[in-house]
Amino acid sequence: MELKGKKVLVVGLGKSGLAAALFLRRRGAQVTVSDLRSAQALGKEIPSLLEAGISVEAGGHGLLTFRRQDLIVVSPGVPLLTPELVQVRNLGLPIIGELELAARFLQGNVLAITGSNGKTTTTTLCGEIFSAAGLKTVVAGNIGVPVIETVDQSDAGAWSVLEVSSFQLETTESFHPRIAVILNITPDHLDRHGTFENYVKMKEKIFANQTGEDYLILNGDDPVTQQAASRARSQILWFSRSKIVRRGTFLMNGMLMFRPSEQASPVPVVPLAEISLKGEHNIENVLAAVCAACVANIPAQVIAHAVSSFHAVEHRLEFVAAIHGVDYYNDSKATNVDATAKAIASFPGNIHLILGGKDKNSDYSQLNALLRARVKTVYTIGSAAEKIEGQIAGVTRVVRAGTLEAAVDQAAGQAVAGDVVLLAPACSSFDQFENYEHRGRVFKQAVKARQGAGIWQSA
């Protein structure tokens, strides 16, 4: 892809937009960036952009700016239904995302992981397994490092282990992973994609360019994910907690097994007892990661050692502290109803649950059976509080806390020894926080602020 002298517009100045703009400029493009935020709000980013010779349009999108381009690169957080994008698409201007831009320059092999939940844990574990095997490995994508930043690190022998979201996949055209993984598909981001069917289509773009030489790993226990097999040209492998699969990973007699083909005998990889991650959903994540590693021909003993050494990723069912016998867990990454259900199911009961944030057109009543069985009190926060309260009314005790700090204080005041205080919001964070990481840090700070009030055992 030749960029020298091309006029390229980058829309949206998040991490990936900034990285894409700088990459394009280094490759000789005439780059403009456009963001709805004011110049004051972009004060940290603008100096480096101007210094690199990049033009900046802040405080809104100008239609003429969009029309005067050879290529438009859209950040994942910018909806394709943005009016200016709709108009220039009708004019035939090419529009791609940062992931697609990176895909046109990446060298080596790509392992791409998507799903409604578990992406970050599985991607991180895959990265550790591949690194432990001595393979040159770069972990990037939705996990926090823009893929475009890693292009110069890639070479013919490298593995790019990428967490990819539906927002990123939406703007792909030639993205072609050697190994693709779909962990699960449950309703999420319906405020962006409109319907669940559209959301599924975006997820399935991960294998759109795969051939019979590539591998697609699917969840054998997820009915929506199973349906993808009939639409793929790649070689299909499965992972399952509940049954023995024809090809892939499964559980047998307390051991995680891998079967390379229907004709082959299963090979033991790692004892279930050596997986330290909490929750059955994390067993699925490990099964998926092990399957990907086995497909990449990594030895079982290397996989087993990496898995047994792996602990929870920050903000994913992360143990924070025990104070006066009450355990505090941070699952700020539980940004949809299904993730919250899995977090609740990880504990037998006595839960004080913090719910709320920015609604994503979710149905919180799907939590009611679990709330009734395992949750003592729900503390609601953020702009979705009223909707949540309406959909879970009468199921368990509900307290309107408003803010995360207030929720922690109120939960700590009600909890007794043996209880669990769990942040698993089922919402995005953008009403009160910069992102889910920011929300998780605030939760942990609020817990630590109670250190003087009781016995403290740090994680």
C-alpha positions in Angstrom: 0.0 0.0 0.0 1.6 3.2 -1.2 1.1 6.2 1.2 3.7 8.7 0.1 2.0 11.9 -1.0 -1.5 10.6 -0.4 -4.0 12.8 1.5 -5.2 10.9 4.4 -7.7 11.9 7.1 -7.7 10.2 10.5 -11.1 10.6 12.3 -11.0 10.3 16.1 -7.9 10.9 18.3 -8.0 8.1 20.8 -4.9 5.9 21.2 -5.3 4.2 17.9 -6.1 7.4 16.0 -3.1 9.2 17.3 -0.9 6.1 16.5 -2.4 5.8 13.0 -1.8 9.5 12.2 1.9 9.4 13.2 2.4 6.1 11.3 0.9 7.6 8.2 3.0 10.7 8.4 6.2 8.6 8.8 5.2 6.8 5.6 5.0 10.1 3.7 1.3 10.8 3.7 -0.2 14.3 4.0 -2.2 13.7 7.2 -5.1 15.6 8.7 -6.8 14.6 11.9 -10.4 15.5 12.9 -12.0 15.2 16.3 -15.2 16.4 17.9 -13.4 17.4 21.1 -12.1 20.9 21.5 -8.6 22.0 21.0 -8.4 22.5 24.8 -9.5 18.9 25.4 -6.9 17.7 22.9 -4.1 19.8 24.5 -1.9 16.8 25.2 -2.1 15.4 21.6 -1.9 18.5 19.4 1.7 19.5 20.0 3.1 16.2 18.9 0.8 16.2 15.8 1.8 19.7 14.7 5.4 18.9 15.3 5.1 15.9 12.9 3.5 18.1 10.3 0.0 16.9 10.8 -3.0 19.3 10.4 -5.5 19.3 13.2 -9.3 19.9 13.0 -10.8 20.1 16.5 -14.2 20.9 17.9 -16.1 19.3 15.0 -15.9 17.6 11.6 -15.9 19.7 8.5 -17.5 18.1 5.4 -15.0 19.8 3.1 -12.2 18.3 5.2 -13.6 14.8 4.6 -14.1 15.3 0.9 -10.5 16.5 0.1 -8.9 13.1 0.9 -7.6 10.0 -0.9 -8.2 7.8 2.2 -10.0 8.1 5.5 -8.9 6.1 8.5 -11.5 5.8 11.3 -10.8 5.2 14.9 -12.8 2.3 16.5 -14.8 4.7 18.8 -16.2 6.6 15.8 -19.5 5.2 14.4 -19.6 4.7 10.7 -23.0 6.4 10.8 -21.3 9.7 11.6 -23.0 12.0 9.0 -19.7 13.2 7.3 -18.6 9.5 6.9 -22.0 8.6 5.4 -21.7 11.4 2.8 -18.1 10.6 1.7 -18.9 6.9 1.5 -21.6 7.7 -0.9 -19.0 9.6 -2.9 -16.9 6.5 -3.1 -14.0 7.6 -0.8 -12.3 4.6 0.8 -12.9 4.3 4.5 -10.9 1.8 6.7 -10.0 1.4 10.4 -6.7 1.4 12.2 -6.8 -2.5 12.3 -7.2 -2.7 8.6 -4.5 -0.1 8.0 -2.1 -2.2 10.2 -3.1 -5.4 8.5 -1.8 -4.1 5.2 1.7 -3.8 6.6 2.0 -6.5 9.3 4.4 -9.3 8.6 4.5 -12.8 10.0 1.6 -14.7 11.5 -1.5 -13.2 13.2 -3.5 -14.8 16.0 -6.7 -12.8 16.4 -9.2 -13.2 19.3 -12.7 -11.8 19.6 -15.8 -12.5 21.6 -18.2 -10.6 23.8 -16.3 -11.6 26.9 -12.9 -13.0 27.8 -10.9 -11.4 25.0 -8.3 -9.7 27.2 -7.7 -12.7 29.5 -7.4 -15.0 26.5 -5.2 -12.7 24.5 -2.8 -12.1 27.4 -2.5 -15.8 28.2 -1.8 -16.6 24.5 0.9 -13.9 24.5 2.5 -15.5 27.5 2.4 -19.0 26.1 3.8 -18.0 22.7 6.6 -15.9 24.4 7.4 -18.9 26.7 7.8 -21.0 23.6 10.6 -18.6 22.4 8.5 -17.2 19.6 8.8 -13.5 18.8 5.5 -12.3 20.1 3.7 -8.9 20.1 0.4 -8.5 21.9 -1.7 -5.6 20.7 -5.2 -4.4 19.6 -8.2 -3.7 21.8 -6.1 -4.8 24.8 -4.5 -1.3 24.9 -1.7 -1.1 22.4 -2.7 0.0 18.9 -1.9 -2.6 16.3 -0.4 0.1 14.0 2.2 0.8 16.7 3.6 -2.8 16.3 4.0 -2.9 12.6 7.7 -2.1 12.7 8.3 -4.9 15.2 6.8 -7.5 13.0 8.8 -9.8 10.7 8.3 -13.0 8.8 8.9 -15.2 11.9 6.8 -13.1 14.4 3.4 -13.7 15.9 1.0 -10.8 16.4 -1.4 -11.8 19.1 -4.3 -9.4 18.7 -7.5 -8.7 20.7 -10.0 -7.4 18.2 -13.4 -5.9 19.0 -16.5 -5.6 16.8 -15.7 -1.9 16.4 -12.4 -2.8 14.9 -13.7 -5.6 12.7 -16.4 -3.4 11.3 -13.9 -1.5 9.2 -11.8 -4.4 8.0 -11.4 -5.5 4.4 -8.3 -7.6 4.0 -7.6 -8.5 7.6 -6.5 -12.2 7.5 -5.5 -14.0 10.7 -3.7 -17.3 10.4 -5.6 -18.4 13.6 -8.9 -16.8 14.5 -10.7 -17.4 17.8 -14.3 -16.5 18.6 -14.8 -17.0 22.4 -18.6 -16.3 22.6 -21.2 -14.0 21.2 -23.9 -12.5 23.5 -25.8 -9.2 23.2 -23.5 -6.2 23.5 -22.9 -2.8 21.8 -26.5 -2.8 20.5 -26.4 1.0 20.9 -23.7 1.0 18.2 -24.6 -2.0 15.9 -28.4 -1.6 16.1 -29.4 -5.3 16.2 -27.9 -8.5 17.6 -27.7 -9.9 14.0 -25.5 -7.0 12.9 -23.3 -7.5 16.0 -22.8 -11.1 15.0 -21.9 -10.2 11.5 -19.2 -7.8 12.8 -17.7 -10.6 14.9 -17.7 -13.1 12.1 -15.6 -10.7 9.9 -12.7 -12.1 11.8 -12.7 -15.1 9.5 -14.0 -13.5 6.3 -10.6 -13.7 4.5 -9.5 -17.0 5.9 -8.9 -20.0 3.6 -8.6 -23.7 4.0 -5.0 -23.1 5.1 -6.1 -21.2 8.2 -7.7 -22.1 11.5 -10.9 -21.0 13.2 -11.4 -21.9 16.9 -15.0 -21.8 18.1 -16.8 -22.3 21.4 -18.6 -25.6 21.2 -20.8 -24.6 24.1 -22.1 -21.3 22.6 -25.0 -21.8 20.2 -24.4 -18.5 18.3 -20.7 -19.1 17.9 -21.4 -22.7 16.7 -23.4 -21.3 13.7 -20.3 -19.5 12.4 -18.7 -22.9 11.4 -21.1 -23.2 8.4 -20.0 -19.8 7.1 -16.2 -20.4 7.3 -13.8 -21.7 4.7 -11.1 -22.3 7.4 -10.3 -25.5 9.3 -12.6 -25.6 12.4 -11.4 -26.5 15.9 -13.6 -26.4 19.0 -13.2 -25.9 22.7 -15.7 -27.1 25.2 -16.2 -27.4 29.0 -19.1 -29.8 28.7 -18.3 -32.3 26.0 -15.6 -34.1 24.1 -15.0 -32.5 20.7 -13.9 -34.0 17.4 -11.0 -31.6 17.1 -9.8 -29.1 19.7 -9.7 -28.9 23.5 -11.9 -30.3 26.2 -11.9 -31.6 29.7 -11.5 -35.2 30.7 -10.8 -36.8 34.1 -9.6 -33.5 35.6 -7.2 -32.8 32.6 -7.4 -30.3 29.8 -6.9 -32.4 26.6 -6.2 -31.5 23.0 -7.2 -33.6 20.0 -5.4 -32.6 16.8 -7.8 -34.4 14.5 -10.9 -36.7 14.5 -8.6 -39.7 13.9 -6.1 -38.8 16.6 -6.1 -39.7 20.3 -6.4 -36.8 22.7 -3.2 -35.5 24.3 -3.1 -34.3 27.9 -1.9 -30.7 28.3 -2.5 -29.3 31.8 -4.4 -30.5 34.9 -7.5 -28.5 35.6 -6.3 -28.1 39.2 -3.4 -26.0 38.0 -5.6 -23.3 36.5 -5.6 -20.5 39.1 -8.2 -18.3 37.4 -11.6 -18.0 39.2 -14.8 -18.8 37.4 -16.0 -21.4 34.9 -15.8 -18.8 32.1 -12.1 -18.5 32.7 -11.8 -22.3 32.1 -13.3 -21.6 28.6 -10.7 -18.8 28.1 -7.9 -21.2 29.0 -9.3 -23.9 26.7 -9.4 -21.5 23.8 -5.8 -20.3 24.5 -4.5 -23.8 24.7 -6.2 -24.7 21.5 -4.6 -21.8 19.7 -1.2 -22.7 21.1 -1.5 -26.3 20.1 -2.5 -25.3 16.6 0.7 -23.2 16.5 2.7 -26.4 17.4 3.8 -25.2 20.8 4.9 -28.2 23.1 2.4 -29.3 25.7 4.9 -28.8 28.6 5.5 -25.2 27.6 1.8 -24.6 27.5 1.2 -26.3 30.9 3.9 -24.2 32.6 2.6 -20.9 31.2 -1.0 -21.8 32.1 -0.1 -22.8 35.7 1.9 -19.6 36.1 -0.9 -17.3 34.8 -3.0 -15.2 37.1 -6.0 -12.8 36.7 -5.5 -9.8 34.4 -6.1 -6.4 36.0 -9.9 -5.4 36.1 -11.0 -9.0 35.3 -12.3 -10.6 38.4 -9.3 -9.2 40.1 -8.9 -9.8 43.9 -8.2 -6.5 45.5 -8.3 -7.0 49.3 -9.8 -8.7 52.3 -11.0 -6.4 55.0 -12.6 -7.7 58.2 -13.2 -11.0 56.3 -14.9 -9.3 53.4 -13.4 -10.0 50.0 -13.3 -7.2 47.4 -13.2 -8.0 43.7 -12.7 -5.7 40.7 -14.4 -6.8 37.5 -14.7 -3.4 35.9 -14.2 -5.1 32.5 -17.7 -6.7 32.9 -19.2 -4.1 30.6 -22.2 -6.2 29.5 -24.9 -8.3 31.1 -23.4 -11.7 30.2 -20.0 -10.7 31.7 -21.7 -9.7 34.9 -23.6 -12.9 35.0 -20.4 -14.9 34.8 -18.8 -12.8 37.5 -21.8 -13.4 39.9 -21.7 -17.1 39.1 -18.1 -17.3 40.2 -19.2 -16.9 43.8 -21.6 -19.1 45.7 -23.4 -16.2 47.3 -23.4 -13.4 49.9 -22.5 -10.8 47.2 -22.8 -7.1 47.4 -22.9 -6.1 43.7 -22.1 -2.7 42.2 -24.1 -2.2 38.9 -24.4 0.7 36.5 -22.7 3.1 34.2 -23.6 4.0 30.7 -26.4 1.8 29.3 -25.7 -0.1 26.0 -29.4 -0.9 25.3 -29.1 -3.9 27.6 -31.7 -6.1 29.3 -30.7 -6.3 33.0 -33.6 -8.5 33.9 -31.5 -11.4 32.5 -29.6 -11.2 35.8 -32.6 -11.7 38.0 -32.3 -15.4 38.7 -28.7 -15.0 39.8 -29.4 -11.8 41.8 -32.2 -13.7 43.7 -30.0 -16.7 44.4 -26.6 -15.1 45.2 -26.8 -11.3 45.7 -27.6 -9.7 49.1 -27.7 -6.1 47.8 -27.3 -4.3 44.5 -25.8 -0.8 44.6 -26.6 1.2 41.5 -24.4 3.9 40.0 -24.3 6.1 36.9 -26.8 7.1 34.3 -28.2 3.6 33.9 -29.2 3.3 37.5 -32.9 4.1 37.0 -33.3 1.6 34.2 -31.4 -1.1 36.1 -33.6 -0.6 39.2 -36.8 -0.8 37.1 -35.7 -4.1 35.5 -34.5 -5.8 38.8 -37.2 -4.4 41.1 -38.4 -6.9 43.8 -35.6 -9.4 43.1 -33.2 -8.3 45.8 -32.4 -5.3 47.9 -31.4 -2.3 45.8 -29.6 0.9 47.0 -29.1 3.9 44.8 -25.5 4.9 45.5 -24.9 7.3 42.6 -21.1 7.2 42.6 -18.7 4.3 42.7 -17.0 5.7 45.9 -20.4 5.9 47.6 -21.2 2.4 46.5 -18.0 1.0 48.0 -18.6 2.9 51.3 -22.2 1.6 51.5 -21.3 -1.9 50.6 -18.5 -2.0 53.1 -20.9 -0.8 55.8 -23.4 -3.6 55.1 -21.0 -6.5 54.4 -20.0 -9.0 57.1 -17.3 -11.6 57.3 -17.7 -14.1 54.5 -19.4 -11.6 52.1 -18.0 -10.4 48.8 -18.1 -6.9 47.4 -18.0 -7.2 43.6 -17.7 -4.4 41.0 -19.2 -6.0 37.8 -21.2 -3.1 36.3 -22.8 -4.6 33.2 -22.4 -1.1 31.6 -19.8 0.9 29.8 -17.9 3.4 31.9 -18.2 6.6 29.8 -20.7 8.4 31.8 -18.4 8.9 34.8 -15.0 7.6 33.8 -12.5 7.7 30.9 -12.7 4.0 30.4 -13.1 0.7 32.3 -9.5 0.8 33.5 -10.1 4.2 35.1 -13.3 2.9 36.7 -11.4 -0.1 38.1 -8.6 2.1 39.5 -11.2 4.3 41.3 -12.8 1.2 42.8 -9.4 -0.1 44.0 -8.6 3.3 45.4 -11.9 3.5 47.2 -11.3 0.0 48.8 -7.8 1.0 49.8 -9.1 4.1 51.4 -10.8 1.8 53.9 -7.5 0.3 54.9 -7.4 2.2 58.2 -10.9 0.9 59.0 -9.9 -2.8 59.4 -7.4 -5.6 58.7 -5.8 -5.3 55.3 -4.5 -8.1 53.2 -3.3 -6.8 49.8 -3.7 -8.8 46.7 
